[in-house]
């Protein structure tokens, strides 16, 4: 009797966990799939832009590269009435360098420069694939204070799905090499869902935790940003030999800094950002800010000196998007992002096919799934449509 009661209570417990798992994966499935799909594509957003924008492509060469000063001078000449704002090193050898030029009206102009010849290969407006995917995934084209909490709330659903999935899958550790069965769509989708879920446990946990961190930051828990020293004003942006002297002075002061970005600011001087000894930090964690008037170092920030709160903040982006290891980690993050997106779809199929069988096909699976989502189906669809409608104005003029 006691054993039977224990089994009965265990079954009830698993049933409750399964209902939570089903609710978390079904109700906002439309919205979840959109956010997961745009996030997955965002991993390779720059590469997609490279494919559709011929001006971003170059052929790698063996010869010496153009200096930062030469790149800046070329970008400044391309838009003489604008002000050079930022200069980025190529992401990979087959990419151009990219400069942002502030024209004084709206969003910056993108200028692409061959990193070997220093020749401008073309220009492009602010709107591109990267901008669309970033803003759609991060905040649905809404103001960040509104959009980020909406998107990041899905991290709680992902975490709930992770925990309840493990609880409801009996002896789950045996399923890593269990091949999907053929046959009907219900069996196949169920097996694929479980197999994908097991192999992506680490990835779901990582995306959930970083998503929750973004939510904490937006709600006021962000880490303090170190302040840079100020100058009176930088009237003329240094390019050519002037910029090269500043870069050389910064490298003498800090030889280990790999410069990946240069910002030309009016109050903080010429700010060089990049990677140093600290691992898993954004480029902004390592800075040498130079005074263009005398060539001296104004400010110096080292990612190794960050406190725990700041280090967590700087780690979030590299971990969330898998950019810390170059192309290799991007491929891994993309593949597991695709698996996670597929699980959002197969979860809905499992629900629909189960009820379709119970109802003996009185309703189509699609109608069953939509009905099961209830009012949340309309909420999720409305959020997706809103992001698409807002996209032209948001990515065309926002920075």
C-alpha positions as CSV (number, residue, x, y, z in Angstrom):
1,X,0.0,0.0,0.0
2,X,2.8,2.4,0.9
3,X,4.7,1.6,-2.2
4,X,1.6,2.2,-4.4
5,X,0.9,5.5,-2.7
6,X,4.5,6.6,-3.3
7,X,4.2,5.7,-7.0
8,X,0.9,7.5,-7.2
9,X,2.4,10.6,-5.6
10,X,5.4,10.4,-7.9
11,X,3.2,10.2,-11.0
12,X,1.2,13.2,-9.8
13,X,4.4,15.1,-9.2
14,X,5.7,14.3,-12.7
15,X,2.3,15.3,-14.2
16,X,2.5,18.7,-12.5
17,X,6.1,19.1,-13.8
18,X,4.9,18.1,-17.3
19,X,2.1,20.6,-17.2
20,X,4.5,23.4,-16.3
21,X,6.9,22.2,-19.1
22,X,4.0,22.2,-21.6
23,X,2.8,25.6,-20.6
24,X,6.3,27.2,-20.7
25,X,6.9,25.8,-24.2
26,X,3.5,26.2,-25.7
27,X,1.8,29.5,-24.7
28,X,4.4,31.9,-26.0
29,X,5.8,29.5,-28.7
30,X,5.3,32.0,-31.6
31,X,7.2,34.8,-29.7
32,X,9.8,32.4,-28.4
33,X,10.5,31.0,-31.8
34,X,11.0,34.5,-33.3
35,X,13.4,35.5,-30.5
36,X,15.4,32.3,-30.8
37,X,15.5,32.4,-34.6
38,X,16.7,36.0,-34.7
39,X,19.3,35.4,-32.0
40,X,20.6,32.4,-33.8
41,X,20.9,34.3,-37.1
42,X,22.5,37.2,-35.2
43,X,25.5,35.0,-34.4
44,X,26.4,35.3,-38.1
45,X,24.8,38.7,-38.8
46,X,28.1,40.3,-39.9
47,X,28.8,37.3,-42.2
48,X,25.3,37.7,-43.7
49,X,26.0,41.4,-44.3
50,X,29.3,40.3,-45.9
51,X,27.4,38.1,-48.3
52,X,24.9,40.7,-49.4
53,X,27.3,43.7,-49.4
54,X,30.0,43.4,-52.0
55,X,31.9,46.5,-50.5
56,X,32.6,44.5,-47.4
57,X,34.6,41.8,-49.2
58,X,38.3,41.8,-49.8
59,X,40.9,39.2,-50.8
60,X,43.4,38.4,-48.0
61,X,47.0,39.4,-49.0
62,X,50.4,38.6,-47.7
63,X,51.7,42.1,-47.8
64,X,51.7,44.7,-45.0
65,X,48.4,46.2,-43.9
66,X,47.5,49.9,-44.0
67,X,48.0,51.7,-40.7
68,X,45.1,53.0,-38.6
69,X,46.0,56.5,-39.7
70,X,45.7,55.5,-43.4
71,X,42.3,53.8,-42.8
72,X,41.0,56.8,-40.9
73,X,42.2,59.3,-43.6
74,X,40.5,57.2,-46.4
75,X,37.2,57.1,-44.5
76,X,37.4,60.9,-43.7
77,X,38.0,61.6,-47.4
78,X,35.0,59.5,-48.4
79,X,32.7,61.9,-46.6
80,X,34.6,65.2,-46.2
81,X,31.5,67.0,-44.7
82,X,31.1,64.4,-42.0
83,X,33.0,63.7,-38.8
84,X,34.8,60.4,-38.3
85,X,33.2,58.7,-35.3
86,X,34.5,55.2,-35.0
87,X,36.9,52.9,-36.8
88,X,36.7,49.1,-36.6
89,X,39.4,46.5,-37.5
90,X,38.3,43.8,-39.9
91,X,36.4,40.9,-38.2
92,X,38.2,38.3,-40.3
93,X,40.9,38.6,-43.0
94,X,38.2,38.6,-45.8
95,X,36.4,41.6,-44.3
96,X,37.1,45.3,-44.9
97,X,37.7,47.7,-42.0
98,X,34.6,49.7,-41.2
99,X,34.3,53.3,-40.3
100,X,31.2,55.2,-39.0
101,X,31.0,58.8,-40.2
102,X,28.6,61.2,-38.5
103,X,27.0,63.4,-41.2
104,X,25.2,65.5,-38.6
105,X,21.7,64.4,-39.8
106,X,20.4,61.1,-38.5
107,X,22.4,57.8,-38.3
108,X,26.0,57.5,-39.3
109,X,27.2,56.4,-42.7
110,X,29.2,53.2,-43.0
111,X,32.4,53.4,-44.9
112,X,34.3,50.3,-45.9
113,X,38.1,50.4,-46.4
114,X,40.5,47.8,-47.8
115,X,42.8,46.9,-44.8
116,X,45.8,46.4,-47.2
117,X,45.5,49.1,-49.8
118,X,43.7,51.7,-47.6
119,X,41.3,52.2,-50.5
120,X,37.6,52.9,-49.9
121,X,35.6,50.0,-51.4
122,X,32.2,51.5,-50.8
123,X,29.7,53.1,-48.4
124,X,26.4,51.9,-46.9
125,X,23.6,53.4,-44.9
126,X,23.0,52.5,-41.2
127,X,20.4,49.9,-41.8
128,X,21.7,46.4,-42.5
129,X,21.1,42.8,-41.5
130,X,23.1,43.0,-38.3
131,X,21.2,46.0,-37.2
132,X,17.9,44.4,-37.9
133,X,18.7,41.1,-36.1
134,X,20.3,42.8,-33.2
135,X,17.4,45.1,-32.5
136,X,14.7,42.6,-33.2
137,X,16.3,40.0,-30.9
138,X,17.3,42.4,-28.2
139,X,14.3,44.7,-27.8
140,X,11.8,44.2,-30.6
141,X,12.6,47.6,-32.1
142,X,11.0,49.2,-29.0
143,X,12.8,51.6,-26.6
144,X,15.3,49.4,-24.7
145,X,13.7,50.1,-21.3
146,X,10.5,48.5,-22.6
147,X,11.7,45.9,-25.1
148,X,14.6,44.3,-23.2
149,X,12.5,43.3,-20.2
150,X,9.9,41.8,-22.6
151,X,12.4,39.7,-24.4
152,X,14.5,38.8,-21.4
153,X,11.4,37.5,-19.5
154,X,11.6,34.5,-21.9
155,X,14.8,33.5,-20.1
156,X,12.6,32.5,-17.1
157,X,10.5,30.3,-19.4
158,X,13.6,28.7,-20.9
159,X,14.9,28.0,-17.4
160,X,11.5,26.5,-16.4
161,X,11.6,24.3,-19.5
162,X,15.1,23.1,-18.7
163,X,14.3,22.1,-15.1
164,X,10.9,20.5,-15.9
165,X,12.3,18.7,-18.9
166,X,14.9,17.0,-16.8
167,X,12.4,16.1,-14.1
168,X,9.8,14.6,-16.5
169,X,12.3,12.7,-18.7
170,X,12.9,9.5,-16.7
171,X,16.6,8.4,-16.7
172,X,17.4,11.1,-19.1
173,X,21.1,10.4,-19.0
174,X,20.5,7.3,-21.0
175,X,19.0,9.2,-23.9
176,X,22.1,11.0,-25.4
177,X,22.6,8.3,-28.1
178,X,19.1,7.1,-28.5
179,X,18.3,7.6,-32.2
180,X,15.0,9.1,-33.3
181,X,12.4,6.6,-34.4
182,X,10.7,6.8,-37.7
183,X,7.0,6.4,-38.2
184,X,4.4,9.1,-37.4
185,X,5.2,12.8,-36.8
186,X,4.3,12.5,-33.1
187,X,7.0,9.9,-32.4
188,X,9.6,11.6,-34.6
189,X,9.0,15.1,-33.2
190,X,9.1,13.7,-29.6
191,X,12.3,11.9,-30.1
192,X,14.0,14.9,-31.8
193,X,12.7,17.2,-29.1
194,X,14.2,15.0,-26.3
195,X,17.5,14.3,-28.2
196,X,18.0,18.0,-28.9
197,X,17.1,19.0,-25.4
198,X,19.7,16.6,-23.9
199,X,22.6,17.7,-26.1
200,X,21.7,21.4,-25.6
201,X,21.3,21.3,-21.8
202,X,24.4,23.4,-21.3
203,X,23.4,25.9,-24.0
204,X,19.9,26.4,-22.6
205,X,21.3,27.0,-19.2
206,X,23.9,29.5,-20.6
207,X,21.3,31.4,-22.7
208,X,18.8,31.5,-19.8
209,X,21.4,32.8,-17.3
210,X,22.8,35.5,-19.6
211,X,19.2,36.5,-20.5
212,X,18.3,36.8,-16.9
213,X,21.5,38.9,-16.4
214,X,20.4,41.3,-19.2
215,X,17.0,41.6,-17.4
216,X,18.8,42.4,-14.1
217,X,20.9,45.1,-15.8
218,X,17.8,46.7,-17.4
219,X,16.0,46.8,-14.1
220,X,18.8,48.7,-12.4
221,X,21.4,46.0,-11.5
222,X,23.9,47.0,-14.1
223,X,27.6,47.3,-13.1
224,X,29.3,50.6,-12.8
225,X,31.0,51.8,-16.0
226,X,34.5,53.2,-15.4
227,X,34.8,57.0,-16.1
228,X,37.4,58.3,-18.6
229,X,39.3,61.5,-18.1
230,X,38.0,64.5,-20.0
231,X,39.7,67.1,-22.2
232,X,38.6,70.6,-23.2
233,X,37.5,69.6,-26.6
234,X,38.8,67.8,-29.7
235,X,38.0,70.0,-32.6
236,X,39.7,68.1,-35.4
237,X,39.7,64.3,-35.7
238,X,43.3,63.1,-36.1
239,X,43.9,60.9,-39.1
240,X,47.0,59.9,-41.1
241,X,50.3,60.4,-39.4
242,X,48.8,62.2,-36.4
243,X,46.6,59.1,-35.6
244,X,49.5,56.8,-36.2
245,X,51.6,58.6,-33.7
246,X,48.9,58.3,-31.1
247,X,48.5,54.6,-31.8
248,X,52.2,54.1,-31.5
249,X,52.3,56.0,-28.2
250,X,49.5,53.8,-26.9
251,X,51.2,50.6,-28.0
252,X,54.5,51.7,-26.3
253,X,52.5,52.3,-23.1
254,X,50.7,49.0,-23.4
255,X,52.3,46.6,-25.9
256,X,49.9,43.7,-25.1
257,X,46.8,45.6,-26.2
258,X,45.3,44.2,-29.5
259,X,43.5,47.3,-30.8
260,X,40.2,46.4,-32.5
261,X,38.3,49.7,-32.4
262,X,39.1,53.4,-32.2
263,X,36.6,56.0,-31.1
264,X,37.1,59.7,-31.9
265,X,35.3,61.5,-29.0
266,X,35.1,65.2,-28.3
267,X,35.6,64.9,-24.5
268,X,37.6,61.7,-23.9
269,X,40.1,62.1,-26.7
270,X,41.0,59.2,-29.1
271,X,39.9,56.0,-27.3
272,X,41.5,52.8,-28.3
273,X,39.6,49.6,-27.4
274,X,40.5,45.9,-27.8
275,X,41.6,42.7,-26.2
276,X,44.4,42.1,-23.6
277,X,45.1,39.4,-21.0
278,X,41.6,39.3,-19.6
279,X,39.5,36.5,-21.1
280,X,35.8,36.7,-21.9
281,X,35.4,40.5,-21.9
282,X,34.1,42.9,-24.4
283,X,36.6,45.2,-26.2
284,X,35.4,48.2,-24.1
285,X,37.0,46.5,-21.0
286,X,40.5,47.3,-22.3
287,X,41.1,51.0,-23.1
288,X,43.9,53.4,-23.8
289,X,42.5,56.9,-24.2
290,X,44.9,59.3,-25.8
291,X,45.1,63.1,-25.7
292,X,45.4,64.3,-29.4
293,X,46.9,67.6,-28.3
294,X,50.1,66.2,-26.7
295,X,50.0,62.4,-27.4
296,X,49.8,61.5,-23.7
297,X,47.7,58.8,-22.1
298,X,44.5,60.2,-20.6
299,X,42.9,57.0,-19.3
300,X,43.8,53.4,-19.1
301,X,41.4,50.5,-18.3
302,X,42.4,46.9,-18.0
303,X,39.9,44.1,-18.0
304,X,41.9,42.2,-15.4
305,X,41.2,44.9,-12.9
306,X,37.4,44.6,-13.0
307,X,35.5,43.7,-9.9
308,X,33.2,40.6,-9.9
309,X,30.1,42.6,-10.8
310,X,31.8,44.3,-13.7
311,X,33.4,41.0,-14.9
312,X,30.0,39.3,-15.1
313,X,28.6,42.2,-17.1
314,X,31.5,42.1,-19.6
315,X,31.3,38.3,-19.9
316,X,27.6,38.3,-20.8
317,X,27.8,39.3,-24.5
318,X,30.7,37.0,-25.5
319,X,29.0,34.1,-23.8
320,X,25.5,34.8,-25.1
321,X,26.6,35.2,-28.7
322,X,29.6,32.9,-28.7
323,X,32.0,35.5,-30.2
324,X,34.9,34.9,-27.8
325,X,36.5,32.1,-29.9
326,X,36.1,33.6,-33.4
327,X,34.5,31.5,-36.2
328,X,34.8,28.2,-34.3
329,X,32.6,29.2,-31.4
330,X,30.2,31.1,-33.6
331,X,29.6,27.8,-35.5
332,X,28.9,26.0,-32.3
333,X,26.6,28.7,-31.0
334,X,24.7,28.8,-34.3
335,X,24.2,25.1,-34.4
336,X,22.9,24.9,-30.9
337,X,20.8,28.0,-31.4
338,X,19.2,26.2,-34.4
339,X,18.5,23.2,-32.2
340,X,16.9,25.3,-29.6
341,X,14.7,27.1,-32.2
342,X,13.7,23.7,-33.6
343,X,12.8,22.5,-30.1
344,X,10.4,25.4,-29.8
345,X,8.7,24.2,-32.9
346,X,8.8,20.4,-32.1
347,X,7.3,21.1,-28.7
348,X,4.2,22.6,-30.3
349,X,4.0,19.6,-32.7
350,X,4.2,17.2,-29.8
351,X,1.3,18.9,-28.1
352,X,-0.8,19.2,-31.2
353,X,-0.3,15.6,-32.4
354,X,-1.0,14.2,-28.9
355,X,-4.4,15.9,-28.8
356,X,-5.1,15.2,-32.5
357,X,-4.8,11.5,-31.8
358,X,-7.0,11.8,-28.7
359,X,-9.6,13.6,-30.7
360,X,-9.4,11.2,-33.6
361,X,-8.5,13.9,-36.1
362,X,-11.7,16.0,-35.5
363,X,-9.4,19.1,-35.8
364,X,-6.3,19.8,-37.7
365,X,-3.0,19.9,-35.7
366,X,-2.4,23.5,-36.5
367,X,-5.8,24.5,-35.1
368,X,-5.2,22.4,-32.0
369,X,-1.9,24.1,-31.4
370,X,-3.3,27.6,-31.9
371,X,-6.2,26.9,-29.6
372,X,-3.8,25.5,-27.0
373,X,-1.8,28.7,-26.9
374,X,-5.0,30.6,-26.1
375,X,-4.8,34.4,-25.9
376,X,-1.0,34.1,-25.7
377,X,-1.0,33.2,-29.4
378,X,-2.3,36.6,-30.3
379,X,0.1,38.3,-27.9
380,X,3.1,36.6,-29.3
381,X,2.0,37.2,-32.9
382,X,1.3,40.8,-32.2
383,X,4.8,41.3,-30.8
384,X,6.4,39.7,-33.8
385,X,4.3,41.8,-36.3
386,X,5.0,45.0,-34.3
387,X,8.8,44.4,-34.5
388,X,8.6,43.9,-38.2
389,X,6.5,47.0,-38.7
390,X,8.8,49.1,-36.6
391,X,11.9,47.8,-38.2
392,X,12.3,50.3,-41.1
393,X,12.2,53.4,-38.9
394,X,14.1,51.8,-36.0
395,X,17.1,50.4,-37.9
396,X,17.2,53.3,-40.3
397,X,17.7,56.0,-37.8
398,X,18.6,54.5,-34.4
399,X,22.1,53.9,-33.2
